């Protein structure tokens, strides 16, 4: 017989949190000082190499082509030609997904601030790993 509510079953004591918890305060959002870079995630303290920066649950997008859409002209009442229908553009969501150039699978981060972590293919300073990966 379970005498608690569903919410009370998820309450953890301080000892459990100290052993198993992961803080979300290692990074904060901010405006980059690099010209044209926009916003990003910035460390709030020194983070040693191999440390978890932030736990990031992902929404898996199995096929990146799902984020393609037809370009529309200025007047949506006009019929589109076959040539126009073949012209596609990417949805803005793609800018915030992680993926690999040789795979169609994308991962969209749902953790706060994590979507602002730099994931450009030429200048990353982090690596992602599965929660069960012992490599770090």
Backbone as JSON Lines, residues from 0, in Angstrom:
{"i":0,"aa":"X","n":[0.85,-1.19,0.0],"ca":[0.0,0.0,0.0],"c":[0.89,1.24,0.0]}
{"i":1,"aa":"X","n":[0.81,2.02,-1.05],"ca":[1.59,3.24,-1.17],"c":[0.82,4.38,-0.55]}
{"i":2,"aa":"X","n":[1.37,4.98,0.51],"ca":[0.63,6.02,1.25],"c":[0.97,7.43,0.79]}
{"i":3,"aa":"X","n":[1.8,7.61,-0.21],"ca":[2.16,8.95,-0.66],"c":[1.5,9.3,-1.97]}
{"i":4,"aa":"X","n":[1.55,10.56,-2.29],"ca":[1.06,10.99,-3.6],"c":[2.18,10.78,-4.61]}
{"i":5,"aa":"X","n":[1.84,10.88,-5.86],"ca":[2.85,10.7,-6.91],"c":[3.99,11.7,-6.73]}
{"i":6,"aa":"X","n":[3.66,12.95,-6.37],"ca":[4.7,13.97,-6.19],"c":[5.6,13.64,-5.01]}
{"i":7,"aa":"X","n":[5.06,13.16,-3.91],"ca":[5.88,12.87,-2.75],"c":[6.81,11.69,-2.99]}
{"i":8,"aa":"X","n":[6.49,10.83,-3.95],"ca":[7.38,9.71,-4.28],"c":[8.64,10.18,-5.0]}
{"i":9,"aa":"X","n":[8.65,11.43,-5.45],"ca":[9.8,11.96,-6.18],"c":[10.62,12.92,-5.34]}
{"i":10,"aa":"X","n":[10.27,13.12,-4.1],"ca":[11.03,13.98,-3.21],"c":[12.25,13.2,-2.72]}
{"i":11,"aa":"X","n":[13.41,13.81,-2.81],"ca":[14.65,13.17,-2.39],"c":[15.26,13.94,-1.23]}
{"i":12,"aa":"X","n":[15.93,13.22,-0.33],"ca":[16.58,13.9,0.8],"c":[17.94,14.46,0.35]}
{"i":13,"aa":"X","n":[18.55,15.28,1.2],"ca":[19.79,15.96,0.86],"c":[20.92,14.96,0.59]}
{"i":14,"aa":"X","n":[21.0,13.89,1.35],"ca":[22.05,12.88,1.12],"c":[21.94,12.3,-0.29]}
{"i":15,"aa":"X","n":[20.71,11.96,-0.7],"ca":[20.51,11.41,-2.04],"c":[20.91,12.43,-3.1]}
{"i":16,"aa":"X","n":[20.52,13.7,-2.91],"ca":[20.85,14.75,-3.87],"c":[22.37,14.96,-3.96]}
{"i":17,"aa":"X","n":[23.06,14.94,-2.81],"ca":[24.51,15.11,-2.82],"c":[25.19,13.98,-3.58]}
{"i":18,"aa":"X","n":[24.66,12.78,-3.5],"ca":[25.26,11.63,-4.16],"c":[24.88,11.55,-5.64]}
{"i":19,"aa":"X","n":[23.64,11.87,-5.99],"ca":[23.11,11.63,-7.33],"c":[22.73,12.87,-8.13]}
{"i":20,"aa":"X","n":[22.62,14.0,-7.48],"ca":[22.13,15.21,-8.15],"c":[23.17,15.85,-9.06]}
{"i":21,"aa":"X","n":[22.7,16.56,-10.05],"ca":[23.56,17.31,-10.96],"c":[23.01,18.73,-11.03]}
{"i":22,"aa":"X","n":[23.86,19.71,-10.75],"ca":[23.41,21.1,-10.75],"c":[23.21,21.62,-12.16]}
{"i":23,"aa":"X","n":[22.29,22.54,-12.28],"ca":[22.05,23.21,-13.56],"c":[22.65,24.61,-13.56]}
{"i":24,"aa":"X","n":[23.41,24.97,-12.51],"ca":[23.9,26.34,-12.43],"c":[25.35,26.5,-12.89]}
{"i":25,"aa":"X","n":[25.88,25.53,-13.65],"ca":[27.24,25.66,-14.19],"c":[27.3,26.65,-15.35]}
{"i":26,"aa":"X","n":[26.15,26.89,-15.99],"ca":[26.11,27.79,-17.14],"c":[24.97,28.78,-16.99]}
{"i":27,"aa":"X","n":[25.14,29.91,-17.67],"ca":[24.09,30.94,-17.69],"c":[24.01,31.51,-19.1]}
{"i":28,"aa":"X","n":[22.86,32.03,-19.48],"ca":[22.75,32.64,-20.81],"c":[23.39,34.03,-20.81]}
{"i":29,"aa":"X","n":[23.88,34.44,-21.96],"ca":[24.44,35.78,-22.07],"c":[24.73,36.15,-23.51]}
{"i":30,"aa":"X","n":[25.06,37.4,-23.72],"ca":[25.4,37.89,-25.06],"c":[26.9,37.74,-25.24]}
{"i":31,"aa":"X","n":[27.27,37.18,-26.36],"ca":[28.68,36.97,-26.68],"c":[29.37,38.29,-26.95]}
{"i":32,"aa":"X","n":[30.66,38.36,-26.6],"ca":[31.48,39.53,-26.91],"c":[32.08,39.41,-28.31]}
{"i":33,"aa":"X","n":[31.88,38.25,-28.94],"ca":[32.37,38.03,-30.3],"c":[31.38,38.69,-31.26]}
{"i":34,"aa":"X","n":[31.87,39.56,-32.12],"ca":[31.01,40.29,-33.05],"c":[30.21,39.32,-33.92]}
{"i":35,"aa":"X","n":[28.9,39.5,-33.96],"ca":[28.01,38.7,-34.79],"c":[27.66,37.33,-34.21]}
{"i":36,"aa":"X","n":[28.17,37.01,-33.03],"ca":[27.93,35.67,-32.48],"c":[26.57,35.53,-31.8]}
{"i":37,"aa":"X","n":[25.99,36.61,-31.34],"ca":[24.68,36.53,-30.69],"c":[24.76,36.04,-29.25]}
{"i":38,"aa":"X","n":[23.76,35.24,-28.86],"ca":[23.69,34.75,-27.48],"c":[24.36,33.39,-27.36]}
{"i":39,"aa":"X","n":[24.73,33.06,-26.12],"ca":[25.37,31.77,-25.88],"c":[25.26,31.38,-24.43]}
{"i":40,"aa":"X","n":[25.79,30.2,-24.12],"ca":[25.86,29.71,-22.74],"c":[27.27,29.97,-22.23]}
{"i":41,"aa":"X","n":[27.37,30.5,-21.02],"ca":[28.67,30.85,-20.45],"c":[28.81,30.21,-19.07]}
{"i":42,"aa":"X","n":[30.03,29.76,-18.78],"ca":[30.3,29.11,-17.5],"c":[30.16,30.12,-16.36]}
{"i":43,"aa":"X","n":[29.59,29.67,-15.26],"ca":[29.47,30.51,-14.07],"c":[30.65,30.28,-13.13]}
{"i":44,"aa":"X","n":[31.45,29.25,-13.39],"ca":[32.6,28.91,-12.58],"c":[33.54,28.06,-13.43]}
{"i":45,"aa":"X","n":[34.73,27.77,-12.94],"ca":[35.65,26.9,-13.64],"c":[35.04,25.5,-13.72]}
{"i":46,"aa":"X","n":[35.06,24.91,-14.9],"ca":[34.54,23.56,-15.11],"c":[35.7,22.7,-15.6]}
{"i":47,"aa":"X","n":[36.2,21.79,-14.77],"ca":[37.34,20.96,-15.19],"c":[37.0,20.09,-16.4]}
{"i":48,"aa":"X","n":[38.01,19.8,-17.21],"ca":[37.85,18.93,-18.37],"c":[37.26,17.59,-17.92]}
{"i":49,"aa":"X","n":[36.28,17.09,-18.66],"ca":[35.64,15.82,-18.34],"c":[34.45,15.94,-17.41]}
{"i":50,"aa":"X","n":[34.17,17.15,-16.92],"ca":[33.03,17.35,-16.02],"c":[31.72,17.44,-16.79]}
{"i":51,"aa":"X","n":[30.64,17.13,-16.11],"ca":[29.32,17.33,-16.69],"c":[29.0,18.82,-16.6]}
{"i":52,"aa":"X","n":[28.73,19.42,-17.74],"ca":[28.39,20.84,-17.78],"c":[26.93,21.01,-17.41]}
{"i":53,"aa":"X","n":[26.08,20.21,-18.01],"ca":[24.65,20.25,-17.71],"c":[24.02,18.95,-18.19]}
{"i":54,"aa":"X","n":[23.11,18.4,-17.4],"ca":[22.36,17.24,-17.9],"c":[21.37,17.75,-18.95]}
{"i":55,"aa":"X","n":[21.32,17.08,-20.08],"ca":[20.48,17.57,-21.17],"c":[19.6,16.46,-21.72]}
{"i":56,"aa":"X","n":[18.31,16.48,-21.36],"ca":[17.41,15.55,-22.04],"c":[17.18,16.05,-23.47]}
{"i":57,"aa":"X","n":[17.06,15.12,-24.41],"ca":[16.89,15.47,-25.82],"c":[15.57,14.94,-26.37]}
{"i":58,"aa":"X","n":[15.05,15.66,-27.34],"ca":[13.98,15.14,-28.19],"c":[14.71,14.64,-29.44]}
{"i":59,"aa":"X","n":[14.52,13.37,-29.78],"ca":[15.19,12.79,-30.94],"c":[14.36,13.06,-32.19]}
{"i":60,"aa":"X","n":[15.01,13.62,-33.2],"ca":[14.39,13.84,-34.51],"c":[15.05,12.85,-35.46]}
{"i":61,"aa":"X","n":[14.37,11.75,-35.81],"ca":[15.01,10.67,-36.55],"c":[15.49,11.03,-37.95]}
{"i":62,"aa":"X","n":[14.91,12.07,-38.56],"ca":[15.29,12.42,-39.92],"c":[15.34,13.94,-40.05]}
{"i":63,"aa":"X","n":[16.52,14.47,-40.26],"ca":[16.69,15.93,-40.35],"c":[15.85,16.55,-41.46]}
{"i":64,"aa":"X","n":[15.47,15.77,-42.47],"ca":[14.63,16.3,-43.54],"c":[13.23,16.69,-43.05]}
{"i":65,"aa":"X","n":[12.86,16.22,-41.87],"ca":[11.58,16.62,-41.28],"c":[11.58,18.12,-40.96]}
{"i":66,"aa":"X","n":[12.76,18.72,-40.92],"ca":[12.86,20.15,-40.62],"c":[12.98,21.01,-41.88]}
{"i":67,"aa":"X","n":[12.75,20.41,-43.03],"ca":[12.71,21.18,-44.28],"c":[11.28,21.61,-44.55]}
{"i":68,"aa":"X","n":[11.13,22.77,-45.12],"ca":[9.79,23.24,-45.49],"c":[9.88,24.0,-46.8]}
{"i":69,"aa":"X","n":[8.77,24.06,-47.48],"ca":[8.72,24.78,-48.76],"c":[8.82,26.27,-48.52]}
{"i":70,"aa":"X","n":[9.56,26.93,-49.4],"ca":[9.6,28.38,-49.35],"c":[8.27,28.9,-49.88]}
{"i":71,"aa":"X","n":[7.79,29.95,-49.29],"ca":[6.54,30.56,-49.77],"c":[6.84,31.96,-50.28]}
{"i":72,"aa":"X","n":[6.12,32.34,-51.29],"ca":[6.26,33.68,-51.83],"c":[5.55,34.69,-50.93]}
{"i":73,"aa":"X","n":[5.6,35.94,-51.32],"ca":[4.98,37.0,-50.53],"c":[3.46,36.9,-50.48]}
{"i":74,"aa":"X","n":[2.83,36.38,-51.54],"ca":[1.37,36.29,-51.58],"c":[0.98,34.82,-51.49]}
{"i":75,"aa":"X","n":[0.47,34.4,-50.35],"ca":[0.16,32.98,-50.13],"c":[-1.08,32.52,-50.91]}
{"i":76,"aa":"X","n":[-1.82,33.45,-51.54],"ca":[-3.01,33.06,-52.3],"c":[-2.65,32.59,-53.71]}
{"i":77,"aa":"X","n":[-1.45,32.93,-54.16],"ca":[-1.02,32.52,-55.5],"c":[-0.67,31.04,-55.49]}
{"i":78,"aa":"X","n":[-0.91,30.39,-56.62],"ca":[-0.49,28.99,-56.77],"c":[1.02,28.94,-56.9]}
{"i":79,"aa":"X","n":[1.61,27.89,-56.33],"ca":[3.05,27.72,-56.47],"c":[3.35,26.81,-57.65]}
{"i":80,"aa":"X","n":[4.44,27.12,-58.33],"ca":[4.85,26.3,-59.47],"c":[5.63,25.1,-58.96]}
{"i":81,"aa":"X","n":[5.83,24.1,-59.83],"ca":[6.6,22.91,-59.44],"c":[8.02,23.31,-59.04]}
{"i":82,"aa":"X","n":[8.59,24.3,-59.74],"ca":[9.94,24.76,-59.4],"c":[9.96,25.34,-57.98]}
{"i":83,"aa":"X","n":[8.95,26.14,-57.66],"ca":[8.88,26.73,-56.33],"c":[8.67,25.67,-55.25]}
{"i":84,"aa":"X","n":[7.91,24.62,-55.57],"ca":[7.66,23.57,-54.6],"c":[8.93,22.8,-54.27]}
{"i":85,"aa":"X","n":[9.87,22.72,-55.21],"ca":[11.12,22.01,-54.97],"c":[12.09,22.83,-54.12]}
{"i":86,"aa":"X","n":[11.91,24.14,-54.09],"ca":[12.77,24.99,-53.29],"c":[12.4,24.82,-51.81]}
{"i":87,"aa":"X","n":[13.37,24.47,-51.02],"ca":[13.1,24.25,-49.61],"c":[14.01,25.11,-48.76]}
{"i":88,"aa":"X","n":[13.56,25.36,-47.55],"ca":[14.39,26.05,-46.57],"c":[14.3,25.29,-45.26]}
{"i":89,"aa":"X","n":[15.27,25.52,-44.39],"ca":[15.31,24.82,-43.12],"c":[14.56,25.6,-42.06]}
{"i":90,"aa":"X","n":[13.92,24.87,-41.17],"ca":[13.26,25.51,-40.04],"c":[14.32,26.02,-39.07]}
{"i":91,"aa":"X","n":[14.02,27.09,-38.37],"ca":[14.93,27.7,-37.42],"c":[15.34,26.71,-36.32]}
{"i":92,"aa":"X","n":[14.48,25.78,-35.98],"ca":[14.77,24.79,-34.94],"c":[16.08,24.06,-35.21]}
{"i":93,"aa":"X","n":[16.42,23.88,-36.48],"ca":[17.65,23.17,-36.85],"c":[18.89,23.83,-36.24]}
{"i":94,"aa":"X","n":[18.86,25.15,-36.07],"ca":[20.0,25.87,-35.49],"c":[20.3,25.45,-34.06]}
{"i":95,"aa":"X","n":[19.35,24.84,-33.39],"ca":[19.51,24.5,-31.98],"c":[19.67,23.0,-31.75]}
{"i":96,"aa":"X","n":[19.78,22.24,-32.82],"ca":[19.9,20.78,-32.71],"c":[21.36,20.35,-32.78]}
{"i":97,"aa":"X","n":[21.64,19.23,-32.15],"ca":[22.94,18.58,-32.24],"c":[22.81,17.43,-33.22]}
{"i":98,"aa":"X","n":[23.85,17.16,-33.96],"ca":[23.82,16.06,-34.9],"c":[25.2,15.83,-35.49]}
{"i":99,"aa":"X","n":[25.28,14.94,-36.44],"ca":[26.54,14.64,-37.13],"c":[26.28,14.72,-38.62]}
{"i":100,"aa":"X","n":[27.25,15.23,-39.36],"ca":[27.06,15.44,-40.79],"c":[26.8,14.14,-41.56]}
{"i":101,"aa":"X","n":[27.22,13.0,-41.02],"ca":[27.02,11.72,-41.7],"c":[25.79,10.96,-41.19]}
{"i":102,"aa":"X","n":[24.94,11.64,-40.45],"ca":[23.74,11.0,-39.92],"c":[22.54,11.91,-40.12]}
{"i":103,"aa":"X","n":[21.38,11.31,-40.33],"ca":[20.16,12.1,-40.47],"c":[19.5,12.37,-39.12]}
{"i":104,"aa":"X","n":[19.99,11.74,-38.05],"ca":[19.39,11.89,-36.72],"c":[19.85,13.2,-36.09]}
{"i":105,"aa":"X","n":[18.9,13.91,-35.47],"ca":[19.18,15.14,-34.74],"c":[18.69,15.01,-33.31]}
{"i":106,"aa":"X","n":[19.32,15.77,-32.43],"ca":[18.92,15.8,-31.02],"c":[18.63,17.25,-30.64]}
{"i":107,"aa":"X","n":[17.43,17.5,-30.17],"ca":[17.04,18.84,-29.75],"c":[17.07,18.9,-28.23]}
{"i":108,"aa":"X","n":[17.94,19.75,-27.64],"ca":[18.05,19.82,-26.19],"c":[16.85,20.51,-25.56]}
{"i":109,"aa":"X","n":[16.37,19.96,-24.44],"ca":[15.2,20.55,-23.77],"c":[15.54,21.07,-22.38]}
{"i":110,"aa":"X","n":[16.81,21.11,-22.03],"ca":[17.24,21.61,-20.72],"c":[17.43,23.13,-20.81]}
{"i":111,"aa":"X","n":[17.16,23.86,-19.72],"ca":[17.33,25.31,-19.78],"c":[18.78,25.7,-20.1]}
{"i":112,"aa":"X","n":[18.96,26.66,-20.95],"ca":[20.23,27.26,-21.37],"c":[21.08,26.31,-22.23]}
{"i":113,"aa":"X","n":[20.87,25.01,-22.16],"ca":[21.7,24.05,-22.89],"c":[21.64,24.27,-24.4]}
{"i":114,"aa":"X","n":[20.53,24.76,-24.91],"ca":[20.44,24.98,-26.35],"c":[21.32,26.15,-26.8]}
{"i":115,"aa":"X","n":[21.89,26.89,-25.86],"ca":[22.79,27.99,-26.2],"c":[24.26,27.57,-26.2]}
{"i":116,"aa":"X","n":[24.55,26.31,-25.85],"ca":[25.93,25.82,-25.87],"c":[26.41,25.78,-27.31]}
{"i":117,"aa":"X","n":[27.61,26.28,-27.54],"ca":[28.19,26.28,-28.89],"c":[28.34,24.84,-29.38]}
{"i":118,"aa":"X","n":[27.71,24.54,-30.5],"ca":[27.85,23.21,-31.08],"c":[28.22,23.3,-32.56]}
{"i":119,"aa":"X","n":[28.95,24.37,-32.9],"ca":[29.44,24.52,-34.26],"c":[30.47,23.43,-34.54]}
{"i":120,"aa":"X","n":[30.45,22.83,-35.72],"ca":[31.33,21.7,-36.0],"c":[32.82,22.02,-35.97]}
{"i":121,"aa":"X","n":[33.2,23.29,-36.1],"ca":[34.62,23.63,-36.17],"c":[35.18,24.2,-34.88]}
{"i":122,"aa":"X","n":[34.35,24.52,-33.9],"ca":[34.89,25.2,-32.72],"c":[34.23,24.76,-31.41]}
{"i":123,"aa":"X","n":[33.92,23.5,-31.27],"ca":[33.31,23.05,-30.03],"c":[34.35,22.88,-28.94]}
{"i":124,"aa":"X","n":[33.93,23.12,-27.72],"ca":[34.83,22.94,-26.57],"c":[34.24,21.91,-25.6]}
{"i":125,"aa":"X","n":[33.19,21.23,-26.03],"ca":[32.56,20.22,-25.19],"c":[32.31,18.97,-26.02]}
{"i":126,"aa":"X","n":[31.97,17.89,-25.35],"ca":[31.52,16.69,-26.05],"c":[30.29,16.18,-25.33]}
{"i":127,"aa":"X","n":[29.44,15.51,-26.06],"ca":[28.25,14.94,-25.45],"c":[28.45,13.45,-25.25]}
{"i":128,"aa":"X","n":[27.79,12.93,-24.25],"ca":[27.87,11.49,-24.01],"c":[26.55,11.02,-23.42]}
{"i":129,"aa":"X","n":[26.3,9.75,-23.57],"ca":[25.11,9.12,-23.02],"c":[25.23,9.09,-21.5]}
{"i":130,"aa":"X","n":[24.11,9.17,-20.81],"ca":[24.11,9.15,-19.35],"c":[24.76,7.9,-18.8]}
{"i":131,"aa":"X","n":[24.76,6.81,-19.56],"ca":[25.35,5.55,-19.11],"c":[26.8,5.39,-19.55]}
{"i":132,"aa":"X","n":[27.32,6.4,-20.25],"ca":[28.7,6.35,-20.76],"c":[29.66,6.67,-19.62]}
{"i":133,"aa":"X","n":[30.6,5.82,-19.35],"ca":[31.56,6.03,-18.27],"c":[32.73,6.92,-18.69]}
{"i":134,"aa":"X","n":[32.75,7.32,-19.97],"ca":[33.87,8.12,-20.46],"c":[33.81,9.55,-19.96]}
{"i":135,"aa":"X","n":[32.7,10.0,-19.41],"ca":[32.64,11.36,-18.9],"c":[31.58,12.11,-19.46]}
